[in-house]
């Protein structure tokens, strides 16, 4: 069961995360949908609804992550921790491919996160292509 998150915490997380999904880096404004707050450590694992355990997440990344904290690295086949947006640095685990439409995992954590959250889904790759042509992507 999801806990109530006060509006001031929601606002803080939205501003801190610059309106970007902490995982796939999609923009809430460009997606045209309201992003969700993800419990990085899920409530089922005693994660709290506090600023230091919440991040902005697009609905797709949040749905695919669910209560997962680990996933298989597709190369080593080892179970590894998923990317933790507040404790890890995004560019150390991910980079964009040559045309900026797909994420590449640089580490076991990056690769496992991309696969588990389906970050390179065909529809989002297509959207990224359009955003790139309009010079709206990547956000960083």
N, CA, C and O atoms as CSV, one atom per row, in Angstrom:
chain,resi,resn,atom,element,x,y,z
A,1,UNK,N,N,0.834,-1.171,0.000
A,1,UNK,CA,C,0.000,0.000,0.000
A,1,UNK,C,C,0.885,1.243,0.000
A,1,UNK,O,O,1.835,1.342,0.776
A,2,UNK,N,N,0.567,2.170,-0.864
A,2,UNK,CA,C,1.362,3.376,-1.000
A,2,UNK,C,C,1.006,4.377,0.093
A,2,UNK,O,O,-0.166,4.574,0.413
A,3,UNK,N,N,2.016,4.997,0.651
A,3,UNK,CA,C,1.780,5.974,1.707
A,3,UNK,C,C,1.500,7.350,1.107
A,3,UNK,O,O,1.888,7.645,-0.023
A,4,UNK,N,N,0.828,8.172,1.883
A,4,UNK,CA,C,0.552,9.542,1.469
A,4,UNK,C,C,1.857,10.327,1.468
A,4,UNK,O,O,2.654,10.234,2.401
A,5,UNK,N,N,2.059,11.097,0.412
A,5,UNK,CA,C,3.254,11.930,0.320
A,5,UNK,C,C,2.797,13.389,0.272
A,5,UNK,O,O,2.095,13.783,-0.659
A,6,UNK,N,N,3.182,14.186,1.253
A,6,UNK,CA,C,2.752,15.586,1.294
A,6,UNK,C,C,3.177,16.372,0.049
A,6,UNK,O,O,4.205,16.085,-0.564
A,7,UNK,N,N,2.372,17.357,-0.302
A,7,UNK,CA,C,2.617,18.178,-1.494
A,7,UNK,C,C,3.987,18.847,-1.454
A,7,UNK,O,O,4.632,18.968,-2.495
A,8,UNK,N,N,4.448,19.282,-0.286
A,8,UNK,CA,C,5.747,19.957,-0.212
A,8,UNK,C,C,6.893,18.999,-0.533
A,8,UNK,O,O,7.900,19.414,-1.107
A,9,UNK,N,N,6.753,17.728,-0.170
A,9,UNK,CA,C,7.782,16.742,-0.522
A,9,UNK,C,C,7.737,16.478,-2.019
A,9,UNK,O,O,8.785,16.413,-2.663
A,10,UNK,N,N,6.544,16.323,-2.586
A,10,UNK,CA,C,6.407,16.139,-4.036
A,10,UNK,C,C,7.075,17.284,-4.795
A,10,UNK,O,O,7.809,17.062,-5.758
A,11,UNK,N,N,6.809,18.511,-4.346
A,11,UNK,CA,C,7.375,19.692,-5.006
A,11,UNK,C,C,8.898,19.680,-4.914
A,11,UNK,O,O,9.581,19.964,-5.898
A,12,UNK,N,N,9.430,19.356,-3.747
A,12,UNK,CA,C,10.882,19.310,-3.557
A,12,UNK,C,C,11.525,18.287,-4.503
A,12,UNK,O,O,12.531,18.585,-5.147
A,13,UNK,N,N,10.950,17.093,-4.586
A,13,UNK,CA,C,11.505,16.038,-5.440
A,13,UNK,C,C,11.432,16.455,-6.910
A,13,UNK,O,O,12.389,16.250,-7.656
A,14,UNK,N,N,10.319,17.033,-7.327
A,14,UNK,CA,C,10.163,17.490,-8.710
A,14,UNK,C,C,11.233,18.520,-9.060
A,14,UNK,O,O,11.832,18.451,-10.133
A,15,UNK,N,N,11.473,19.464,-8.173
A,15,UNK,CA,C,12.492,20.488,-8.417
A,15,UNK,C,C,13.895,19.901,-8.376
A,15,UNK,O,O,14.719,20.206,-9.239
A,16,UNK,N,N,14.174,19.070,-7.393
A,16,UNK,CA,C,15.505,18.460,-7.272
A,16,UNK,C,C,15.843,17.636,-8.513
A,16,UNK,O,O,16.970,17.675,-9.007
A,17,UNK,N,N,14.856,16.889,-9.011
A,17,UNK,CA,C,15.087,16.012,-10.163
A,17,UNK,C,C,14.862,16.720,-11.499
A,17,UNK,O,O,14.915,16.096,-12.559
A,18,UNK,N,N,14.611,18.027,-11.438
A,18,UNK,CA,C,14.505,18.888,-12.626
A,18,UNK,C,C,13.439,18.427,-13.620
A,18,UNK,O,O,13.573,18.646,-14.824
A,19,UNK,N,N,12.388,17.793,-13.116
A,19,UNK,CA,C,11.312,17.349,-13.995
A,19,UNK,C,C,11.687,16.188,-14.892
A,19,UNK,O,O,11.008,15.927,-15.885
A,20,UNK,N,N,12.775,15.477,-14.549
A,20,UNK,CA,C,13.252,14.349,-15.360
A,20,UNK,C,C,13.081,13.045,-14.609
A,20,UNK,O,O,13.260,12.990,-13.392
A,21,UNK,N,N,12.736,11.999,-15.334
A,21,UNK,CA,C,12.721,10.666,-14.741
A,21,UNK,C,C,14.142,10.348,-14.292
A,21,UNK,O,O,15.086,10.490,-15.068
A,22,UNK,N,N,14.293,9.925,-13.065
A,22,UNK,CA,C,15.619,9.638,-12.505
A,22,UNK,C,C,16.289,8.451,-13.180
A,22,UNK,O,O,17.498,8.266,-13.044
A,23,UNK,N,N,15.525,7.652,-13.901
A,23,UNK,CA,C,16.066,6.454,-14.542
A,23,UNK,C,C,16.315,6.667,-16.037
A,23,UNK,O,O,17.450,6.532,-16.495
A,24,UNK,N,N,15.273,6.997,-16.801
A,24,UNK,CA,C,15.413,7.096,-18.262
A,24,UNK,C,C,15.684,8.510,-18.748
A,24,UNK,O,O,15.968,8.710,-19.929
A,25,UNK,N,N,15.603,9.489,-17.868
A,25,UNK,CA,C,15.868,10.898,-18.162
A,25,UNK,C,C,14.849,11.529,-19.113
A,25,UNK,O,O,15.135,12.557,-19.727
A,26,UNK,N,N,13.669,10.928,-19.239
A,26,UNK,CA,C,12.603,11.568,-20.012
A,26,UNK,C,C,12.107,12.779,-19.237
A,26,UNK,O,O,12.154,12.813,-18.008
A,27,UNK,N,N,11.636,13.761,-19.973
A,27,UNK,CA,C,11.126,14.989,-19.375
A,27,UNK,C,C,9.617,14.896,-19.178
A,27,UNK,O,O,8.881,14.507,-20.085
A,28,UNK,N,N,9.178,15.255,-17.990
A,28,UNK,CA,C,7.743,15.257,-17.709
A,28,UNK,C,C,7.013,16.194,-18.668
A,28,UNK,O,O,5.930,15.860,-19.150
A,29,UNK,N,N,7.587,17.353,-18.949
A,29,UNK,CA,C,6.950,18.306,-19.868
A,29,UNK,C,C,6.845,17.736,-21.273
A,29,UNK,O,O,5.804,17.873,-21.915
A,30,UNK,N,N,7.904,17.098,-21.763
A,30,UNK,CA,C,7.871,16.537,-23.115
A,30,UNK,C,C,6.939,15.336,-23.212
A,30,UNK,O,O,6.297,15.128,-24.241
A,31,UNK,N,N,6.863,14.555,-22.155
A,31,UNK,CA,C,5.986,13.380,-22.167
A,31,UNK,C,C,4.518,13.789,-22.089
A,31,UNK,O,O,3.643,13.068,-22.570
A,32,UNK,N,N,4.249,14.937,-21.487
A,32,UNK,CA,C,2.875,15.407,-21.387
A,32,UNK,C,C,2.017,14.617,-20.417
A,32,UNK,O,O,0.790,14.618,-20.518
A,33,UNK,N,N,2.667,13.939,-19.473
A,33,UNK,CA,C,1.946,13.178,-18.451
A,33,UNK,C,C,2.576,13.483,-17.096
A,33,UNK,O,O,3.728,13.907,-17.012
A,34,UNK,N,N,1.814,13.264,-16.056
A,34,UNK,CA,C,2.328,13.494,-14.710
A,34,UNK,C,C,3.216,12.332,-14.295
A,34,UNK,O,O,2.808,11.172,-14.347
A,35,UNK,N,N,4.431,12.656,-13.885
A,35,UNK,CA,C,5.342,11.634,-13.403
A,35,UNK,C,C,4.984,11.268,-11.968
A,35,UNK,O,O,4.245,11.980,-11.289
A,36,UNK,N,N,5.525,10.151,-11.535
A,36,UNK,CA,C,5.223,9.598,-10.219
A,36,UNK,C,C,6.441,9.708,-9.316
A,36,UNK,O,O,7.555,9.952,-9.779
A,37,UNK,N,N,6.215,9.528,-8.038
A,37,UNK,CA,C,7.323,9.451,-7.096
A,37,UNK,C,C,7.603,7.982,-6.827
A,37,UNK,O,O,6.728,7.234,-6.389
A,38,UNK,N,N,8.834,7.588,-7.096
A,38,UNK,CA,C,9.253,6.207,-6.870
A,38,UNK,C,C,9.918,6.103,-5.507
A,38,UNK,O,O,10.764,6.923,-5.150
A,39,UNK,N,N,9.527,5.093,-4.758
A,39,UNK,CA,C,10.243,4.745,-3.528
A,39,UNK,C,C,11.460,3.938,-3.977
A,39,UNK,O,O,11.319,2.785,-4.383
A,40,UNK,N,N,12.632,4.522,-3.908
A,40,UNK,CA,C,13.842,3.854,-4.387
A,40,UNK,C,C,14.018,2.529,-3.655
A,40,UNK,O,O,14.174,1.484,-4.287
A,41,UNK,N,N,13.995,2.570,-2.347
A,41,UNK,CA,C,13.866,1.344,-1.556
A,41,UNK,C,C,12.366,1.195,-1.338
A,41,UNK,O,O,11.757,2.020,-0.657
A,42,UNK,N,N,11.764,0.156,-1.904
A,42,UNK,CA,C,10.304,0.025,-1.863
A,42,UNK,C,C,9.751,-0.026,-0.440
A,42,UNK,O,O,10.422,-0.444,0.503
A,43,UNK,N,N,8.516,0.410,-0.330
A,43,UNK,CA,C,7.845,0.345,0.969
A,43,UNK,C,C,7.808,-1.093,1.477
A,43,UNK,O,O,7.894,-1.329,2.682
A,44,UNK,N,N,7.679,-2.052,0.564
A,44,UNK,CA,C,7.647,-3.467,0.947
A,44,UNK,C,C,8.952,-3.903,1.616
A,44,UNK,O,O,8.977,-4.882,2.362
A,45,UNK,N,N,10.036,-3.169,1.343
A,45,UNK,CA,C,11.333,-3.452,1.967
A,45,UNK,C,C,11.640,-2.418,3.045
A,45,UNK,O,O,12.799,-2.171,3.381
A,46,UNK,N,N,10.582,-1.822,3.576
A,46,UNK,CA,C,10.668,-0.834,4.644
A,46,UNK,C,C,11.276,0.494,4.211
A,46,UNK,O,O,11.832,1.227,5.029
A,47,UNK,N,N,11.166,0.801,2.906
A,47,UNK,CA,C,11.565,2.115,2.422
A,47,UNK,C,C,10.563,3.158,2.880
A,47,UNK,O,O,9.375,2.872,3.022
A,48,UNK,N,N,11.041,4.351,3.106
A,48,UNK,CA,C,10.198,5.413,3.645
A,48,UNK,C,C,9.777,6.403,2.559
A,48,UNK,O,O,10.392,6.485,1.496
A,49,UNK,N,N,8.730,7.140,2.849
A,49,UNK,CA,C,8.239,8.183,1.945
A,49,UNK,C,C,8.884,9.510,2.331
A,49,UNK,O,O,8.201,10.478,2.665
A,50,UNK,N,N,10.215,9.531,2.275
A,50,UNK,CA,C,10.978,10.719,2.644
A,50,UNK,C,C,11.804,11.182,1.453
A,50,UNK,O,O,12.029,10.430,0.505
A,51,UNK,N,N,12.245,12.417,1.516
A,51,UNK,CA,C,12.994,13.013,0.412
A,51,UNK,C,C,14.208,12.180,0.026
A,51,UNK,O,O,14.559,12.107,-1.152
A,52,UNK,N,N,14.851,11.552,1.001
A,52,UNK,CA,C,16.057,10.777,0.697
A,52,UNK,C,C,15.763,9.364,0.193
A,52,UNK,O,O,16.689,8.572,0.016
A,53,UNK,N,N,14.492,9.036,-0.040
A,53,UNK,CA,C,14.141,7.735,-0.616
A,53,UNK,C,C,13.145,7.869,-1.765
A,53,UNK,O,O,12.595,6.871,-2.231
A,54,UNK,N,N,12.915,9.082,-2.218
A,54,UNK,CA,C,11.970,9.301,-3.311
A,54,UNK,C,C,12.679,9.946,-4.489
A,54,UNK,O,O,13.564,10.785,-4.318
A,55,UNK,N,N,12.276,9.539,-5.689
A,55,UNK,CA,C,12.778,10.184,-6.898
A,55,UNK,C,C,11.636,10.286,-7.897
A,55,UNK,O,O,10.644,9.562,-7.807
A,56,UNK,N,N,11.793,11.192,-8.844
A,56,UNK,CA,C,10.803,11.343,-9.897
A,56,UNK,C,C,10.982,10.212,-10.899
A,56,UNK,O,O,12.105,9.888,-11.287
A,57,UNK,N,N,9.885,9.620,-11.311
A,57,UNK,CA,C,9.934,8.486,-12.234
A,57,UNK,C,C,8.783,8.591,-13.221
A,57,UNK,O,O,7.650,8.889,-12.841
A,58,UNK,N,N,9.083,8.342,-14.494
A,58,UNK,CA,C,7.993,8.282,-15.464
A,58,UNK,C,C,7.146,7.050,-15.120
A,58,UNK,O,O,7.650,6.109,-14.508
A,59,UNK,N,N,5.879,7.050,-15.503
A,59,UNK,CA,C,5.023,5.914,-15.148
A,59,UNK,C,C,5.553,4.565,-15.634
A,59,UNK,O,O,5.392,3.556,-14.947
A,60,UNK,N,N,6.188,4.535,-16.816
A,60,UNK,CA,C,6.701,3.258,-17.320
A,60,UNK,C,C,7.853,2.737,-16.473
A,60,UNK,O,O,7.850,1.572,-16.077
A,61,UNK,N,N,8.829,3.578,-16.193
A,61,UNK,CA,C,9.949,3.127,-15.358
A,61,UNK,C,C,9.451,2.712,-13.980
A,61,UNK,O,O,9.907,1.709,-13.431
A,62,UNK,N,N,8.525,3.472,-13.422
A,62,UNK,CA,C,8.010,3.151,-12.093
A,62,UNK,C,C,7.266,1.816,-12.107
A,62,UNK,O,O,7.410,1.011,-11.187
A,63,UNK,N,N,6.482,1.588,-13.139
A,63,UNK,CA,C,5.728,0.332,-13.231
A,63,UNK,C,C,6.674,-0.862,-13.382
A,63,UNK,O,O,6.513,-1.875,-12.700
A,64,UNK,N,N,7.656,-0.741,-14.274
A,64,UNK,CA,C,8.564,-1.869,-14.490
A,64,UNK,C,C,9.491,-2.096,-13.298
A,64,UNK,O,O,9.890,-3.229,-13.029
A,65,UNK,N,N,9.833,-1.027,-12.586
A,65,UNK,CA,C,10.679,-1.206,-11.399
A,65,UNK,C,C,9.887,-1.868,-10.283
A,65,UNK,O,O,10.377,-2.786,-9.625
A,66,UNK,N,N,8.658,-1.398,-10.070
A,66,UNK,CA,C,7.837,-1.984,-9.017
A,66,UNK,C,C,8.592,-2.023,-7.702
A,66,UNK,O,O,9.152,-1.016,-7.268
A,67,UNK,N,N,8.607,-3.185,-7.071
A,67,UNK,CA,C,9.302,-3.354,-5.788
A,67,UNK,C,C,10.694,-3.954,-5.968
A,67,UNK,O,O,11.323,-4.368,-4.995
A,68,UNK,N,N,11.176,-4.002,-7.213
A,68,UNK,CA,C,12.507,-4.573,-7.458
A,68,UNK,C,C,13.598,-3.678,-6.877
A,68,UNK,O,O,13.508,-2.451,-6.903
A,69,UNK,N,N,14.615,-4.323,-6.361
A,69,UNK,CA,C,15.836,-3.628,-5.955
A,69,UNK,C,C,17.044,-4.202,-6.678
A,69,UNK,O,O,18.114,-3.593,-6.708
A,70,UNK,N,N,16.860,-5.385,-7.263
A,70,UNK,CA,C,17.940,-6.053,-7.990
A,70,UNK,C,C,17.402,-6.581,-9.315
A,70,UNK,O,O,16.194,-6.713,-9.513
A,71,UNK,N,N,18.332,-6.879,-10.213
A,71,UNK,CA,C,17.994,-7.494,-11.499
A,71,UNK,C,C,19.265,-8.135,-12.043
A,71,UNK,O,O,20.361,-7.907,-11.530
A,72,UNK,N,N,19.102,-8.937,-13.086
A,72,UNK,CA,C,20.248,-9.604,-13.693
A,72,UNK,C,C,20.957,-8.687,-14.676
A,72,UNK,O,O,20.323,-8.036,-15.506
A,73,UNK,N,N,22.270,-8.646,-14.572
A,73,UNK,CA,C,23.086,-7.981,-15.584
A,73,UNK,C,C,23.062,-8.893,-16.807
A,73,UNK,O,O,23.436,-10.061,-16.695
A,74,UNK,N,N,22.635,-8.402,-17.974
A,74,UNK,CA,C,22.530,-9.274,-19.143
A,74,UNK,C,C,23.861,-9.829,-19.642
A,74,UNK,O,O,23.873,-10.806,-20.392
A,75,UNK,N,N,24.967,-9.236,-19.248
A,75,UNK,CA,C,26.270,-9.741,-19.693
A,75,UNK,C,C,26.824,-10.783,-18.725
A,75,UNK,O,O,27.143,-11.899,-19.134
A,76,UNK,N,N,26.941,-10.430,-17.456
A,76,UNK,CA,C,27.541,-11.356,-16.486
A,76,UNK,C,C,26.555,-12.382,-15.947
A,76,UNK,O,O,26.954,-13.398,-15.377
A,77,UNK,N,N,25.261,-12.111,-16.131
A,77,UNK,CA,C,24.178,-12.956,-15.592
A,77,UNK,C,C,24.155,-12.957,-14.063
A,77,UNK,O,O,23.511,-13.807,-13.448
A,78,UNK,N,N,24.853,-12.012,-13.461
A,78,UNK,CA,C,24.848,-11.867,-12.005
A,78,UNK,C,C,23.702,-10.961,-11.584
A,78,UNK,O,O,23.330,-10.034,-12.304
A,79,UNK,N,N,23.150,-11.241,-10.412
A,79,UNK,CA,C,22.130,-10.363,-9.861
A,79,UNK,C,C,22.826,-9.180,-9.203
A,79,UNK,O,O,23.691,-9.356,-8.345
A,80,UNK,N,N,22.443,-7.976,-9.609
A,80,UNK,CA,C,23.071,-6.758,-9.098
A,80,UNK,C,C,21.993,-5.782,-8.635
A,80,UNK,O,O,20.826,-5.901,-9.008
A,81,UNK,N,N,22.398,-4.834,-7.831
A,81,UNK,CA,C,21.477,-3.786,-7.394
A,81,UNK,C,C,21.111,-2.895,-8.570
A,81,UNK,O,O,21.944,-2.609,-9.430
A,82,UNK,N,N,19.858,-2.460,-8.600
A,82,UNK,CA,C,19.439,-1.478,-9.588
A,82,UNK,C,C,20.057,-0.125,-9.251
A,82,UNK,O,O,20.500,0.109,-8.127
A,83,UNK,N,N,20.079,0.752,-10.238
A,83,UNK,CA,C,20.603,2.100,-10.057
A,83,UNK,C,C,19.840,2.820,-8.951
A,83,UNK,O,O,18.610,2.791,-8.911
A,84,UNK,N,N,20.579,3.465,-8.058
A,84,UNK,CA,C,20.004,4.249,-6.957
A,84,UNK,C,C,20.259,5.723,-7.279
A,84,UNK,O,O,21.380,6.205,-7.118
A,85,UNK,N,N,19.223,6.442,-7.732
A,85,UNK,CA,C,19.412,7.813,-8.213
A,85,UNK,C,C,19.992,8.800,-7.208
A,85,UNK,O,O,20.580,9.804,-7.611
A,86,UNK,N,N,19.846,8.547,-5.936
A,86,UNK,CA,C,20.354,9.502,-4.951
A,86,UNK,C,C,21.720,9.120,-4.397
A,86,UNK,O,O,22.418,9.966,-3.838
A,87,UNK,N,N,22.105,7.868,-4.544
A,87,UNK,CA,C,23.398,7.421,-4.019
A,87,UNK,C,C,24.433,7.174,-5.104
A,87,UNK,O,O,25.614,6.993,-4.806
A,88,UNK,N,N,24.005,7.163,-6.354
A,88,UNK,CA,C,24.920,6.892,-7.458
A,88,UNK,C,C,24.829,8.019,-8.480
A,88,UNK,O,O,23.840,8.751,-8.527
A,89,UNK,N,N,25.858,8.149,-9.285
A,89,UNK,CA,C,25.921,9.205,-10.299
A,89,UNK,C,C,25.510,8.618,-11.644
A,89,UNK,O,O,26.106,7.653,-12.122
A,90,UNK,N,N,24.488,9.213,-12.244
A,90,UNK,CA,C,23.877,8.685,-13.467
A,90,UNK,C,C,24.910,8.457,-14.575
A,90,UNK,O,O,24.925,7.391,-15.192
A,91,UNK,N,N,25.773,9.445,-14.834
A,91,UNK,CA,C,26.714,9.318,-15.955
A,91,UNK,C,C,27.806,8.272,-15.718
A,91,UNK,O,O,28.534,7.924,-16.648
A,92,UNK,N,N,27.927,7.777,-14.510
A,92,UNK,CA,C,28.874,6.688,-14.265
A,92,UNK,C,C,28.287,5.335,-14.662
A,92,UNK,O,O,29.020,4.359,-14.820
A,93,UNK,N,N,26.979,5.279,-14.821
A,93,UNK,CA,C,26.309,4.014,-15.125
A,93,UNK,C,C,25.649,3.980,-16.498
A,93,UNK,O,O,25.357,2.904,-17.020
A,94,UNK,N,N,25.413,5.153,-17.087
A,94,UNK,CA,C,24.686,5.227,-18.356
A,94,UNK,C,C,25.338,6.229,-19.299
A,94,UNK,O,O,25.970,7.193,-18.868
A,95,UNK,N,N,25.170,5.980,-20.595
A,95,UNK,CA,C,25.504,6.981,-21.612
A,95,UNK,C,C,24.505,6.814,-22.750
A,95,UNK,O,O,23.791,5.815,-22.833
A,96,UNK,N,N,24.473,7.805,-23.614
A,96,UNK,CA,C,23.588,7.739,-24.779
A,96,UNK,C,C,24.328,7.112,-25.943
A,96,UNK,O,O,25.544,7.264,-26.067
A,97,UNK,N,N,23.600,6.407,-26.798
A,97,UNK,CA,C,24.215,5.850,-27.999
A,97,UNK,C,C,24.514,6.984,-28.984
A,97,UNK,O,O,24.293,8.154,-28.672
A,98,UNK,N,N,25.012,6.639,-30.160
A,98,UNK,CA,C,25.486,7.627,-31.129
A,98,UNK,C,C,24.423,8.645,-31.534
A,98,UNK,O,O,24.754,9.806,-31.773
A,99,UNK,N,N,23.145,8.237,-31.617
A,99,UNK,CA,C,22.106,9.183,-32.046
A,99,UNK,C,C,21.245,9.682,-30.886
A,99,UNK,O,O,20.228,10.342,-31.101
A,100,UNK,N,N,21.654,9.367,-29.667
A,100,UNK,CA,C,21.017,9.859,-28.431
A,100,UNK,C,C,19.605,9.325,-28.213
A,100,UNK,O,O,18.823,9.936,-27.484
A,101,UNK,N,N,19.267,8.194,-28.835
A,101,UNK,CA,C,17.917,7.647,-28.680
A,101,UNK,C,C,17.850,6.454,-27.738
A,101,UNK,O,O,16.772,6.106,-27.257
A,102,UNK,N,N,18.990,5.824,-27.468
A,102,UNK,CA,C,19.003,4.663,-26.578
A,102,UNK,C,C,20.072,4.834,-25.514
A,102,UNK,O,O,21.137,5.404,-25.748
A,103,UNK,N,N,19.747,4.317,-24.334
A,103,UNK,CA,C,20.729,4.321,-23.257
A,103,UNK,C,C,21.601,3.084,-23.353
A,103,UNK,O,O,21.141,2.003,-23.723
A,104,UNK,N,N,22.852,3.263,-23.017
A,104,UNK,CA,C,23.820,2.173,-22.963
A,104,UNK,C,C,24.249,2.039,-21.506
A,104,UNK,O,O,24.593,3.029,-20.860
A,105,UNK,N,N,24.229,0.823,-20.998
A,105,UNK,CA,C,24.686,0.576,-19.638
A,105,UNK,C,C,26.193,0.460,-19.601
A,105,UNK,O,O,26.771,-0.353,-20.322
A,106,UNK,N,N,26.831,1.255,-18.775
A,106,UNK,CA,C,28.290,1.248,-18.664
A,106,UNK,C,C,28.788,0.302,-17.588
A,106,UNK,O,O,29.971,-0.036,-17.551
A,107,UNK,N,N,27.894,-0.123,-16.718
A,107,UNK,CA,C,28.247,-0.968,-15.579
A,107,UNK,C,C,27.204,-2.076,-15.469
A,107,UNK,O,O,26.151,-1.997,-16.102
A,108,UNK,N,N,27.482,-3.098,-14.679
A,108,UNK,CA,C,26.443,-4.106,-14.443
A,108,UNK,C,C,25.146,-3.485,-13.925
A,108,UNK,O,O,24.057,-3.881,-14.342
A,109,UNK,N,N,25.259,-2.518,-13.025
A,109,UNK,CA,C,24.069,-1.834,-12.507
A,109,UNK,C,C,23.324,-1.113,-13.622
A,109,UNK,O,O,22.100,-1.205,-13.709
A,110,UNK,N,N,24.045,-0.402,-14.468
A,110,UNK,CA,C,23.412,0.307,-15.578
A,110,UNK,C,C,22.707,-0.639,-16.530
A,110,UNK,O,O,21.565,-0.402,-16.922
A,111,UNK,N,N,23.394,-1.715,-16.902
A,111,UNK,CA,C,22.796,-2.685,-17.840
A,111,UNK,C,C,21.569,-3.355,-17.242
A,111,UNK,O,O,20.551,-3.511,-17.916
A,112,UNK,N,N,21.663,-3.750,-15.980
A,112,UNK,CA,C,20.529,-4.414,-15.324
A,112,UNK,C,C,19.341,-3.466,-15.205
A,112,UNK,O,O,18.196,-3.878,-15.393
A,113,UNK,N,N,19.607,-2.206,-14.894
A,113,UNK,CA,C,18.533,-1.223,-14.763
A,113,UNK,C,C,17.857,-0.983,-16.104
A,113,UNK,O,O,16.629,-0.939,-16.177
A,114,UNK,N,N,18.638,-0.829,-17.161
A,114,UNK,CA,C,18.067,-0.628,-18.500
A,114,UNK,C,C,17.162,-1.792,-18.873
A,114,UNK,O,O,16.056,-1.591,-19.375
A,115,UNK,N,N,17.630,-2.995,-18.629
A,115,UNK,CA,C,16.839,-4.167,-18.997
A,115,UNK,C,C,15.600,-4.313,-18.112
A,115,UNK,O,O,14.500,-4.528,-18.623
A,116,UNK,N,N,15.762,-4.201,-16.809
A,116,UNK,CA,C,14.636,-4.417,-15.888
A,116,UNK,C,C,13.539,-3.371,-16.061
A,116,UNK,O,O,12.354,-3.691,-15.971
A,117,UNK,N,N,13.933,-2.122,-16.308
A,117,UNK,CA,C,12.954,-1.043,-16.440
A,117,UNK,C,C,12.527,-0.823,-17.891
A,117,UNK,O,O,11.714,0.054,-18.182
A,118,UNK,N,N,13.082,-1.623,-18.791
A,118,UNK,CA,C,12.753,-1.537,-20.230
A,118,UNK,C,C,12.927,-0.106,-20.737
A,118,UNK,O,O,12.055,0.450,-21.405
A,119,UNK,N,N,14.045,0.453,-20.409
A,119,UNK,CA,C,14.318,1.858,-20.695
A,119,UNK,C,C,14.436,2.145,-22.189
A,119,UNK,O,O,14.211,3.279,-22.611
A,120,UNK,N,N,14.780,1.158,-22.986
A,120,UNK,CA,C,14.876,1.365,-24.430
A,120,UNK,C,C,13.686,0.751,-25.165
A,120,UNK,O,O,13.846,0.139,-26.221
A,121,UNK,N,N,12.494,0.920,-24.596
A,121,UNK,CA,C,11.273,0.458,-25.252
A,121,UNK,C,C,11.134,1.151,-26.605
A,121,UNK,O,O,11.517,2.314,-26.737
A,122,UNK,N,N,10.596,0.461,-27.613
A,122,UNK,CA,C,10.483,1.072,-28.950
A,122,UNK,C,C,9.783,2.431,-28.968
A,122,UNK,O,O,10.222,3.336,-29.677
A,123,UNK,N,N,8.722,2.585,-28.215
A,123,UNK,CA,C,7.994,3.865,-28.256
A,123,UNK,C,C,8.806,5.020,-27.685
A,123,UNK,O,O,8.770,6.125,-28.226
A,124,UNK,N,N,9.533,4.782,-26.606
A,124,UNK,CA,C,10.324,5.877,-26.036
A,124,UNK,C,C,11.531,6.172,-26.921
A,124,UNK,O,O,11.957,7.323,-27.020
A,125,UNK,N,N,12.085,5.150,-27.563
A,125,UNK,CA,C,13.187,5.381,-28.505
A,125,UNK,C,C,12.695,6.261,-29.652
A,125,UNK,O,O,13.404,7.171,-30.083
A,126,UNK,N,N,11.497,5.999,-30.143
A,126,UNK,CA,C,10.923,6.818,-31.214
A,126,UNK,C,C,10.698,8.256,-30.742
A,126,UNK,O,O,11.005,9.203,-31.466
A,127,UNK,N,N,10.171,8.416,-29.545
A,127,UNK,CA,C,9.991,9.769,-29.006
A,127,UNK,C,C,11.326,10.492,-28.873
A,127,UNK,O,O,11.429,11.673,-29.203
A,128,UNK,N,N,12.339,9.793,-28.394
A,128,UNK,CA,C,13.655,10.420,-28.254
A,128,UNK,C,C,14.173,10.888,-29.607
A,128,UNK,O,O,14.793,11.946,-29.708
A,129,UNK,N,N,13.921,10.105,-30.641
A,129,UNK,CA,C,14.344,10.491,-31.993
A,129,UNK,C,C,13.726,11.847,-32.364
A,129,UNK,O,O,14.422,12.737,-32.852
A,130,UNK,N,N,12.426,11.995,-32.131
A,130,UNK,CA,C,11.762,13.265,-32.430
A,130,UNK,C,C,12.321,14.390,-31.573
A,130,UNK,O,O,12.560,15.491,-32.069
A,131,UNK,N,N,12.528,14.121,-30.297
A,131,UNK,CA,C,13.072,15.149,-29.412
A,131,UNK,C,C,14.466,15.584,-29.852
A,131,UNK,O,O,14.796,16.769,-29.793
A,132,UNK,N,N,15.285,14.627,-30.295
A,132,UNK,CA,C,16.629,14.958,-30.772
A,132,UNK,C,C,16.534,15.865,-31.992
A,132,UNK,O,O,17.266,16.850,-32.089
A,133,UNK,N,N,15.639,15.542,-32.925
A,133,UNK,CA,C,15.521,16.361,-34.139
A,133,UNK,C,C,15.061,17.782,-33.817
A,133,UNK,O,O,15.345,18.712,-34.571
A,134,UNK,N,N,14.356,17.950,-32.708
A,134,UNK,CA,C,13.906,19.277,-32.275
A,134,UNK,C,C,14.885,19.923,-31.294
A,134,UNK,O,O,14.616,20.995,-30.753
A,135,UNK,N,N,16.020,19.262,-31.072
A,135,UNK,CA,C,17.058,19.736,-30.155
A,135,UNK,C,C,16.545,19.880,-28.717
A,135,UNK,O,O,16.916,20.811,-28.001
A,136,UNK,N,N,15.690,18.948,-28.315
A,136,UNK,CA,C,15.128,18.937,-26.962
A,136,UNK,C,C,15.686,17.801,-26.108
A,136,UNK,O,O,15.304,17.644,-24.949
A,137,UNK,N,N,16.580,17.019,-26.680
A,137,UNK,CA,C,17.090,15.822,-26.014
A,137,UNK,C,C,18.514,15.584,-26.483
A,137,UNK,O,O,18.814,15.880,-27.639
A,138,UNK,N,N,19.401,15.070,-25.655
A,138,UNK,CA,C,19.220,14.683,-24.260
A,138,UNK,C,C,19.181,15.905,-23.346
A,138,UNK,O,O,19.631,16.989,-23.718
A,139,UNK,N,N,18.632,15.713,-22.141
A,139,UNK,CA,C,18.429,16.848,-21.244
A,139,UNK,C,C,19.694,17.398,-20.596
A,139,UNK,O,O,19.719,18.566,-20.210
A,140,UNK,N,N,20.732,16.600,-20.469
A,140,UNK,CA,C,21.932,17.056,-19.736
A,140,UNK,C,C,22.957,17.669,-20.656
A,140,UNK,O,O,24.017,18.099,-20.201
